[in-house]
Amino acid sequence: MTHRPQIHAPQLRIPATYLRGGTSKGVFFRLDDLPEAAQVPGAARDALLMRVIGSPDPYAKHTDGMGGATSSTSKCVIISKSTQPDHDVDYLYGQISIDTAFVDWSGNCGNLSTAVGPFAIANGFIDRARLPENGTFPVRVWQANIGKTIVCHVPIANGEVQETGDFELDGVTFPAAEIVLEFIDPADEGEGEGGGSMFPTGNLVDDLDVPGVGTLKVTMINAGIPTVFVNAVDIGYTGTELQDAINGNPDELAMFEAIRAHGAVRMGLIRDVSEAPKRQHTPKVAFVAPPADYTASSGKRIAAGEIDLLVRALSMGKLHHAMMGTAAVAIGTAAAIPGTLVSDAAGGGARTAVRFGHPSGTLRVGAEAVQVDGQWVVRKAVMSRSARVLMEGAVRVPADTLPG
């Protein structure tokens, strides 16, 4: 009897770079390097990126993929030559769900935005004749998920991207070169009751009725990323919590998801709370409190006098280990507008910058807000981050990953 050999699908080899940006890391691709079926949005692209990361993973470990089984490390980025005038690259971001077969394209990753500039330079998207021998180069990035401009000021040394340096970022173990990010006109055009406003309901503070939780005072803002802010004290917290205080408690996580889902409806992001599971990346939920002493996750003591307020935020259903870059934009913007819960927690009044305490330490973000025809407008938000190439070469995925 003749035994026919089994036919096994070979592995695809796809050029890729593994990068840290801010307090996140992800797998970066050039659009043209992706298999043809994955060069356009759809099921093939989603299937490929999920397999790269190792999702869906019922073990929540990402052992068989490049992901790190947290919202900060389950990310993919696609970079292409910009389709927009006066921009260098288009940046598309996919947040990969860990335990479900789902890629969320609804928002940006502010932390990985930091790595887009260095990646663009290193991968030939910028004409070398434009680069200084030493200095900084402003890479103009079109954030394709949300249709916004980000300017990434990349340090250049000896004609190459400078990655090492002495800039320290809380939430990142080792120092690196400082990269300044400018989020230009970061407010989204809301689809809620206030249509076109940074505040989709038209209010700086709203009463949000959350069944099973109660009626909460909230500030809902579309800046950087749609975010629902709530006072820590109103939900039984102090604002000094670390991840272990929340992430191991299913009841607490369910409460935050209920707040998020009902906030999403009020913000006009979804029609009904039943749609929230298919929009996991946005909006974010964050809770704020006045300054207080606390110990960061690294053991570092943070004194109340070092910060303007405390902020904790959830991403993909879990308390974030530091702070999402896009949520930092929302924090900075809301802090600049008197009357929001964020501004109140910081002591009220007008300000152009705020330093807040998060689980890993502190972060400063600047934002200037003005009123135009009775509507609040923010021209840009600015913060410093860092980025570093961790590995480059190619990722492998089984060829039968792509449908069809």
N, C-alpha and C positions, 0 to 999 in steps of 0.2 A: 504494500500500500504506500502510495506516494504522499508525503506530507508537504503541502504547499506552505511556503514561509508566510508568516503574517506580514501584512503591509502596515507599517507604522508611519504616521505623519512626521516628517522631519521638523526641526525647529527653524522658525524664521529668525534671522539676524537683523536687527534694526538699530542703526546708529542712534545713540542716545547719550545724554550726560546726566549724572546724578548730582544735584546741586542743593546746597543749603542756601536759603534766603531768609534773613531775619531768624525767627524761631521756628521756621518750617523747613521741610526739605521735600523735593519732588523729582520726578523723572522728566527731563526736558527733551523735546524732539523738534527737529526742523520739519515743517510740514511736508516738504518734498521727499524726506527720507521715509515717511510712512508708507505702508503698502497702499496701492492705488485705491482700494475699497475704503480705506480709513482716512483718505485725504479729504473726504467730505463728511459733514455731520451725519450721524445715523447709527444704526445698529452695529455695523462693522467696526466703526471707530470706538464705540462704547465697549464692545466685547474685547477689543484689543487692549484698551487701557485698563480694563478690569483685570485681565489676565496678567498684564505687566505688574500691577500692584499686588495681585494675589487674592482678588475678591471675586465673588462673595466667599467669605471664610467663616464657617460656623464655629470654628475654634477661636476666632478673633485674634489670630497671632500673625497672619501674613507670612508664615514660614515658607510658602512656595511662591514668593513674589517679592517685589522691591518695596512694598509698603511697610510701615512700621506699626500698623494696627492702632493708630490714633488719628484724630482729625488733622493733626499737624504734619503727618508723614504719609498720608494716603492721597497723594496729589500728582497730577500730570499737567504738563504745559506744552502747548504747541506754538512754535514761533514761525512766522513767515514774513517776507518782505511786505511792507505796509501797503495797504490798498488806499490809505488816506493821504491827502497832500500834507506836506510838512511834517511827516512822521517817518521814523526809521523802520519800525517793525510793528506787526500786529501780534498781540499776545492773547492767546485763548487758554483759559484755565478750566480744568475739570477736577472737581472734588469727588473722589471715589468713595462710595459707601463701603463700609468694612464687611458687614454681614448680610447685605442684600445686593442683588444684581442691579445696581443703579449708579449712574454718573450724573452729578448735579452740575449743570452749566449756568446756574442762575446768578452767579456773582463772581467777584474777584477774590484773589488772595493777595492781601497787601504785603505780607511777608515775602512771598515768592516774587512779587513785583520787583523786589530789590535785585534778584538774580537775573532778571530779564535783560538789563543793560549789559552786564558783563558777558552773558551768553551771546547777545547780539554782536558784540565786538569780537569776541573770540571765534565766532562762527562765520565771520566774513560778511555780515549784513551791513557793516559800516565801511565805507571806502577808507582805506588806511591813510590816504592823503589828508583826510579830515581830522585825524587824531593828532593831538599834541605829543611831543616826545615825553614830556612830563607835565602833569597838571590834572585837570578833570575834563571829562567830555560829557555833555548832556545828551543822553540817548532819549529821543522822543518816542514814547511807546503809546500805541493805540490799544487800549484795553477792550478787546472785542466783545467780551461778555456783556459789558454794561455801556459801551460806547463812550468812554472817557479817556482823557489824555493823562499820562503819567510821565514826568520827566525824571530820569534816573541819572544822577550826577556821578559818573564812574571815575574813580581815581586811576590815572595812567602813570606808569613808571617805566622809563626806557622803552616807550612805544607799545607796552603791553598792559593789560588789565592788572592793577595792583590788588592782590587779594589779602596779603598779610599786613598787619599793622597793630596798633595798640588801642583801637577802639573797642570798648567793652560794652556788650549788650546783655542786660539781665535776661536770663533764660537760655543763653548760649555759653557753653563752658569756656571756650578759648577766645582771645581777642583776635581782631581782624581789621581790615581797612574799612574806614567809615564811608558809607554811601548815603548821600542825601536824596530823599525822595520828595518830589512835589506832586501832589494830587491836584490837578487843575480842575476847577469847577466841579468838585466832587459830589455835589448834591444831585441825586437822581430826581427825575421828573415823576413825582408820585402819581399813582393811579387811583388813590382813594378819594375821600370826600373833598379834599383840598386841591385835587387835580393840578399838577404842575408845581406844587409847593414842596419845599424841603420837608415840611411837616404835612404829611398826606391828609390829616384830618383838619388842617388849618389851625390847630391848637398846639401850644407849647406843652401843655399837660392835659391829659384826658383821663376820664374814669373808664377803666377797662373791666368789664364784668367777665370773670372766668369761673364757670360752674365748678363747684367743688373747692374753689380757692377763695373766692370773694371778689369784691370790687376793689381794684388796685389803682392808685395814681401811677400813670405811666407817661413817659415822653417817648413818642414814636417819631423817628427821624430817618430820612433817606439821605445819608451823606457817607461816602465811603462804601457802606453796605447798609441795607435797611436794618435798623436796630430798635428793639424795644427796651427802654430803660425803666427799672423799677427801684424803689427805695429798698435797701437791704432789710431795714427794720420791719417793713410791712410784710415780709415773707419769712420772718424769724431768723434773719442772719445779721451778722455784724459788719460784713464786708472784709473781714480779715481771713476768711476761709481759704484753705488749700484744697487740692483735688480730692484727697481722701475723705474730706468732710461731706462730700456730696456724691461723688461718682459711684460709690458703693451702695447707695440708697435708692432703690427703684422708685419708691414713693416720691422722693424729692425730685428725681429726674422726670417723673411723670408730671409733677406740678409745673416744672419749667417748660415742658413740652406743651402743656395746656395753655400756659401764658403765651408761648410762642405762636401756637396755632391760632388763638383768638386775636392776638396782635396782628398776625398776617392778614386775617380777614379785614380788620379795621383799617389796615394800611392799603388795602386793595390789591394785595399780592396774590391772594387766592379767593375763591368765591365762598368756599365752605371749609370748615376745619378738617373734613375728611380728606382734603387735598394736601394737607400739610406733610404727610409722609413722603410725597413725591417732590417736595421742595424743602429738603433738609438743610441746605446750606444757608438759605435766607428765609426769614429775617433771623438775626441773632437776638439773644436775650442777655441782658447784662443788669447787674444790680450794683447800686452805688451807695456810698456812706461817707460821712465826714472823715477827715484824717484820724488815724489811730496808730499806735505802735503795734507792730506784728513781726513775726519771724517768717521770712520767705522760705520757699521749699529747699533752698540751698543751705539753710541755717543762718543766712545773713539777717541781721536785725535791721528793720526799717523803722525809723523814728517818725512820729507824726509830723514833726517839723520839717521833714524832707519832702513832703508831698502836699498836694492841694486837696486830694480826695482819694478814696479807695474805690476800685472797680474790679469786679469779677465778671467774666463772660463765659457763655456756653457756646460750643461749636459742635455740630453734628451730634447733639444730644448729651454731651459731657462737658464738665467744667474744663476750660482751656488751661494749660499749664503756665501760660504767660498771658499774652494778649494778641489777638489777631490784628494785623496791620490795618485792615479796613475798619475794624471796630475802633481802633485807636483814632482813625480819622473822624468817626462818628462821635467819639468822646471829646476830641478837641473842638469839633464844630459846636456840639451842644454846650460845652463849657463856655464858649465864646458868646453865647446868647443868653442874656439874663432872663430868668423865669423858668428855664428847664430844670428838671430834677438834677441833671448833671451840674449845672451852674450853681444850684442851691447847695448841693453837697460840697462844692468847692468854696462856698462862702458867699456866692452871689456876686453881682456886678459884672462889668465888661472886662474881658481879658483877651489877650492875643496868643497866649500859650498856657499850657497846663501840664503839671507833672503828677501822674497818678500812680498809686501803688497797685500792683497786680501780684498773682501768686509767686512769681519768680523774682520780683524786685520792683523797679520803677521804670517809667518811660515818660519822656517829654514829647509833646506834640504841639505844634503851633497851628493856629487857624485864625483867620480874620473874617468876621462876619459883619455885614452891613445890611441895613434895610433899604430896599428899593421899592417904591410904590407900595409900602406897607408889607412887603414880603421880605423875609430874611434870605440873604444870598451869601454864600461863602465862595470867595474867589479861588482860594487854594488852601491846602493843608500841607504841612511840612514836618517830616520826621527823619531821624537818622537810623539806619540799620546797617547790616553788613551781609556779605554773601561769600561763598567759597565753593569751588568745584570739589566734590568729594570723589568722583570717579567718572571717567569718560571712556567711551568705546561703543559697545553694543549691548542691547538687552536681547534675550531669547524668549520666544513664546512658541508653543506648538502651532504648526501651520493650520491645523484644523480649528484654531481659535476663531478665525474669521468665518462668519456665516456664509453658506453657499460654497 
